[in-house]
Amino acid sequence: MTMALGAVQVLILILGAPLARGIIARIKAWFQRRQGASIWRPYAELGKLFQKEDLVPPTSSLIFILAPRVMFAAALAVAAFVPVLQPFALFGSVGDFVLMVYLLALGRFFLALGALDGGGAFGGMGASRDALISTLAEAPLLLALAAVSISARSASITGIVGGTLRQNFFEISAVHILAFAALGMVALAESGRMPVDNPTTHLELTMIHEAMTLEYSGPSLALLEWAGAVKLNIMLALLISLFGPWGMAGSLSPAALGIALGAYLLKMLVLMSVLAVIESSMAKLRMYRVPDFLGVAAALSVLAVFFTMIAKR
């Protein structure tokens, strides 16, 4: 039964990812006083892409076709490490947060390879920019997770969630606040959202993720878009499970699971609303400002580790 619940949590993160994008877009439209598209539109767009032909540039190799599949598989694997309804994950184990960081890096690495293999000028530009962002985001992501891991005295994500659940909300320390801020900033970079990247732009000089997917079409593009939505859903779910897990089911009873699902959806809606406010009120940073943005995230994560060491003395 526990394994089945772990599989259900993975399905929530994967199948609910396009819906999360649709809700964020609808909230942004509401803030901007527009009607906006249906929240189900991302599903329709994925369905159309899966029905189209998969075009491949004549100069590309097997890497071009392989890259979207690897990125999607990496996103699926990462989803199995994140608890949603109770402090249990399908692939939860000691040191899983380190593996999660490098699975995300693996997906971005293959996406960059696919963009370069396509032979387009924009693909190479987007790949070089994404490599810079990935390099700068990896350290604060790992350090922030290490800080909360040391604070909870557990080397697994489920153990960290369990340690937070045993705390009172008002017992949250500066370590959690700093790590939450650092992870929130990294989440924007990892998922390609504002102010690091604009997921809706097609302007040549500002594209990052869109530049890397410009040569893709059909099912390959659908897998890339779905993987990007899953990454966003995972990062939001990770923030909830690590820093606001209260409401998770303590048992496998239908009532407890129903309450846990309602609490998760409510907290997810709050985070999506915050993300919509950020994207509606901030302009995209210039590329040379992005290292400064991620540098702040790195400083916050280092402070989180430093305060953790002080607290353990």
C-alpha positions as CSV (number, residue, x, y, z in Angstrom):
1,M,0.0,0.0,0.0
2,T,2.9,2.4,0.8
3,M,4.5,1.7,-2.5
4,A,1.2,2.3,-4.3
5,L,0.9,5.6,-2.5
6,G,4.5,6.5,-3.6
7,A,3.5,5.8,-7.2
8,V,0.4,8.0,-6.8
9,Q,2.6,10.8,-5.6
10,V,4.8,10.5,-8.7
11,L,1.7,10.5,-10.9
12,I,0.5,13.7,-9.2
13,L,3.8,15.5,-9.9
14,I,3.9,14.2,-13.6
15,L,0.3,14.4,-14.7
16,G,-0.5,17.6,-12.7
17,A,2.5,19.5,-14.1
18,P,0.8,20.9,-17.2
19,L,-2.1,21.9,-15.0
20,A,0.3,23.8,-12.8
21,R,1.5,25.8,-15.8
22,G,-2.0,26.5,-16.9
23,I,-3.0,27.8,-13.5
24,I,0.0,30.0,-13.3
25,A,-0.8,31.5,-16.7
26,R,-4.4,32.0,-15.7
27,I,-3.4,33.8,-12.4
28,K,-1.0,36.0,-14.4
29,A,-3.8,36.9,-16.8
30,W,-6.0,37.8,-13.9
31,F,-3.3,40.1,-12.4
32,Q,-2.9,41.7,-15.8
33,R,-6.6,42.1,-16.2
34,R,-6.8,39.7,-19.2
35,Q,-9.2,36.8,-19.7
36,G,-6.5,34.3,-20.3
37,A,-6.6,30.8,-21.7
38,S,-8.1,27.8,-20.1
39,I,-6.1,26.1,-17.4
40,W,-6.4,22.9,-19.4
41,R,-4.7,24.4,-22.5
42,P,-1.2,22.9,-21.8
43,Y,-2.8,19.4,-22.1
44,A,-4.3,20.3,-25.4
45,E,-1.0,21.7,-26.7
46,L,0.9,18.5,-25.6
47,G,-1.8,16.4,-27.3
48,K,-1.3,18.3,-30.6
49,L,2.4,18.0,-30.5
50,F,2.3,14.2,-29.9
51,Q,0.2,13.9,-33.0
52,K,2.6,15.9,-35.2
53,E,5.6,14.7,-37.2
54,D,9.0,14.6,-35.4
55,L,11.3,16.7,-37.8
56,V,15.0,16.2,-37.4
57,P,17.7,18.6,-38.9
58,P,19.7,16.8,-41.6
59,T,23.0,17.6,-39.9
60,S,22.0,16.3,-36.5
61,S,22.9,12.9,-34.9
62,L,21.3,10.5,-32.6
63,I,21.9,12.9,-29.7
64,F,19.2,15.3,-31.1
65,I,16.5,12.6,-30.7
66,L,17.9,11.2,-27.5
67,A,18.1,14.5,-25.6
68,P,14.4,15.0,-25.0
69,R,13.9,11.4,-23.9
70,V,16.8,11.7,-21.4
71,M,15.6,15.0,-20.0
72,F,12.0,13.6,-19.6
73,A,13.4,10.4,-18.0
74,A,15.5,12.4,-15.5
75,A,12.5,14.5,-14.6
76,L,10.5,11.3,-13.9
77,A,13.2,9.9,-11.8
78,V,13.5,13.1,-9.7
79,A,9.7,13.1,-9.1
80,A,10.1,9.7,-7.3
81,F,12.3,11.4,-4.6
82,V,9.8,14.1,-3.6
83,P,7.1,13.3,-1.0
84,V,3.7,14.9,-1.6
85,L,0.9,13.4,0.6
86,Q,3.0,11.7,3.3
87,P,6.6,11.7,4.4
88,F,7.5,8.8,2.0
89,A,8.9,8.8,-1.5
90,L,9.0,5.9,-4.0
91,F,12.8,6.1,-4.4
92,G,13.6,7.7,-1.1
93,S,17.0,6.7,0.3
94,V,20.1,8.0,2.1
95,G,21.7,10.8,0.1
96,D,18.8,11.0,-2.4
97,F,18.9,14.8,-2.5
98,V,22.5,14.7,-3.9
99,L,21.3,12.3,-6.6
100,M,18.3,14.5,-7.3
101,V,20.6,17.6,-7.9
102,Y,22.7,15.7,-10.4
103,L,19.7,14.1,-12.2
104,L,18.5,17.6,-12.8
105,A,21.9,18.5,-14.1
106,L,22.0,15.5,-16.3
107,G,18.7,16.5,-18.0
108,R,20.0,20.1,-18.6
109,F,23.3,18.7,-20.0
110,F,21.5,16.5,-22.6
111,L,19.2,19.4,-23.5
112,A,22.2,21.6,-24.2
113,L,23.8,18.8,-26.2
114,G,20.6,18.4,-28.2
115,A,20.5,22.2,-28.8
116,L,24.1,22.2,-30.1
117,D,23.5,19.1,-32.2
118,G,20.6,20.8,-34.0
119,G,23.1,23.1,-35.7
120,G,21.2,26.3,-35.2
121,A,22.7,29.5,-34.1
122,F,20.0,30.1,-31.5
123,G,20.5,26.6,-30.1
124,G,24.2,27.2,-29.4
125,M,23.4,30.6,-27.9
126,G,20.8,29.2,-25.6
127,A,23.0,26.2,-24.6
128,S,25.9,28.5,-23.6
129,R,23.6,30.6,-21.5
130,D,21.9,27.6,-19.9
131,A,25.3,26.1,-19.1
132,L,26.2,29.3,-17.2
133,I,22.9,29.3,-15.3
134,S,23.2,25.6,-14.5
135,T,26.7,26.0,-13.2
136,L,25.8,28.9,-10.9
137,A,22.6,27.3,-9.7
138,E,24.0,23.9,-8.8
139,A,26.1,25.0,-5.8
140,P,23.3,26.9,-3.9
141,L,20.8,24.1,-4.6
142,L,23.1,21.5,-3.1
143,L,24.2,23.7,-0.2
144,A,20.7,24.7,0.8
145,L,19.6,21.0,0.8
146,A,22.7,20.1,2.8
147,A,21.9,22.8,5.3
148,V,18.3,21.5,6.0
149,S,19.7,18.0,5.9
150,I,22.2,18.7,8.7
151,S,19.6,20.6,10.7
152,A,17.2,17.6,10.5
153,R,20.0,15.1,11.1
154,S,19.0,13.1,8.1
155,A,20.6,12.5,4.7
156,S,17.3,11.8,2.9
157,I,14.5,14.1,1.7
158,T,11.9,12.0,3.5
159,G,14.0,12.2,6.7
160,I,14.2,16.0,6.4
161,V,10.4,16.2,5.9
162,G,9.9,14.0,9.0
163,G,12.2,16.3,11.0
164,T,10.3,19.4,10.0
165,L,7.0,17.7,10.8
166,R,8.2,17.1,14.3
167,Q,8.8,20.8,14.7
168,N,6.3,23.5,15.6
169,F,5.8,26.1,12.9
170,F,7.1,28.8,15.3
171,E,10.3,26.8,15.9
172,I,11.5,27.4,12.3
173,S,15.1,28.6,12.5
174,A,17.1,31.1,10.5
175,V,18.5,28.0,8.7
176,H,15.1,27.2,7.2
177,I,14.4,30.8,6.2
178,L,17.8,31.2,4.5
179,A,17.6,27.8,2.8
180,F,14.0,28.5,1.7
181,A,15.0,31.8,0.1
182,A,18.0,30.2,-1.6
183,L,15.9,27.3,-3.0
184,G,13.2,29.6,-4.1
185,M,15.7,31.6,-6.2
186,V,17.3,28.5,-7.6
187,A,13.8,27.1,-8.4
188,L,13.2,30.1,-10.7
189,A,16.5,29.5,-12.5
190,E,16.0,25.7,-12.7
191,S,12.5,26.0,-14.1
192,G,13.3,28.8,-16.5
193,R,11.0,31.4,-15.0
194,M,11.2,35.1,-14.5
195,P,13.4,37.0,-13.7
196,V,16.0,34.6,-14.9
197,D,14.2,33.5,-18.1
198,N,11.0,34.4,-19.8
199,P,9.1,31.2,-20.8
200,T,6.8,33.0,-23.2
201,T,9.4,35.0,-25.2
202,H,10.7,34.4,-28.7
203,L,12.9,37.4,-28.9
204,E,16.3,36.3,-30.2
205,L,18.5,38.2,-27.8
206,T,16.6,37.1,-24.6
207,M,15.8,33.4,-25.3
208,I,17.4,30.7,-23.2
209,H,15.2,27.6,-22.9
210,E,13.1,28.6,-25.9
211,A,16.3,29.0,-28.0
212,M,17.4,25.4,-27.1
213,T,14.0,23.9,-28.1
214,L,13.7,26.0,-31.3
215,E,14.8,23.2,-33.6
216,Y,12.5,20.6,-32.0
217,S,9.0,19.7,-33.1
218,G,6.3,17.0,-32.6
219,P,6.7,14.4,-29.8
220,S,10.3,15.6,-29.0
221,L,9.1,19.1,-28.3
222,A,6.2,17.7,-26.3
223,L,8.6,15.7,-24.1
224,L,10.7,18.8,-23.6
225,E,7.7,21.0,-22.7
226,W,6.3,18.3,-20.4
227,A,9.7,17.8,-18.7
228,G,10.0,21.5,-18.1
229,A,6.5,21.6,-16.5
230,V,7.4,18.6,-14.4
231,K,10.6,20.3,-13.2
232,L,8.6,23.4,-12.1
233,N,6.1,21.2,-10.3
234,I,8.9,19.3,-8.6
235,M,10.6,22.4,-7.4
236,L,7.3,23.8,-6.0
237,A,6.5,20.5,-4.3
238,L,10.0,20.3,-2.9
239,L,9.6,23.7,-1.3
240,I,6.3,22.6,0.2
241,S,7.6,19.3,1.5
242,L,10.8,20.6,3.0
243,F,9.6,23.8,4.6
244,G,5.8,23.5,4.9
245,P,4.9,19.8,5.3
246,W,2.3,20.3,8.0
247,G,-0.9,18.6,6.9
248,M,0.7,15.5,5.4
249,A,-1.0,12.2,6.2
250,G,0.2,10.4,9.3
251,S,-1.6,7.3,8.2
252,L,-3.0,5.6,5.1
253,S,-6.6,6.2,5.9
254,P,-8.8,7.8,3.2
255,A,-9.6,10.8,5.5
256,A,-6.0,11.5,6.3
257,L,-5.0,11.2,2.6
258,G,-7.9,13.5,1.6
259,I,-6.8,16.2,4.1
260,A,-3.2,15.8,2.9
261,L,-4.2,16.3,-0.7
262,G,-6.4,19.3,0.1
263,A,-3.5,20.9,2.1
264,Y,-1.0,20.2,-0.7
265,L,-3.2,21.8,-3.3
266,L,-3.8,24.8,-1.2
267,K,-0.1,25.3,-0.5
268,M,0.6,24.8,-4.2
269,L,-1.9,27.4,-5.1
270,V,-0.2,29.9,-2.8
271,L,3.2,29.2,-4.3
272,M,1.8,29.5,-7.8
273,S,0.1,32.8,-6.9
274,V,3.5,34.1,-5.6
275,L,5.2,33.0,-8.8
276,A,2.5,34.7,-10.9
277,V,3.0,37.9,-8.9
278,I,6.8,37.8,-9.4
279,E,6.4,37.3,-13.1
280,S,3.7,40.0,-13.4
281,S,5.7,42.6,-11.5
282,M,9.3,42.0,-12.5
283,A,11.1,42.3,-15.8
284,K,13.6,39.7,-17.1
285,L,17.1,40.3,-15.9
286,R,19.8,41.1,-18.4
287,M,22.1,38.2,-18.9
288,Y,25.0,39.8,-17.1
289,R,22.7,40.3,-14.0
290,V,21.8,36.7,-13.7
291,P,25.1,35.7,-12.0
292,D,24.4,38.4,-9.4
293,F,21.0,37.0,-8.8
294,L,22.3,33.4,-8.3
295,G,25.2,34.8,-6.3
296,V,22.7,36.1,-3.8
297,A,21.2,32.5,-3.7
298,A,24.7,31.1,-3.2
299,A,25.4,33.6,-0.3
300,L,22.1,32.7,1.4
301,S,22.8,28.9,1.1
302,V,26.3,29.4,2.5
303,L,24.9,31.4,5.4
304,A,22.4,28.6,6.0
305,V,25.2,26.0,6.3
306,F,27.2,28.4,8.5
307,F,24.2,28.9,10.9
308,T,23.7,25.2,10.9
309,M,27.2,24.6,12.1
310,I,26.8,27.2,14.8
311,A,23.6,25.7,16.0
312,K,25.1,22.2,16.3
313,R,27.9,23.4,18.6
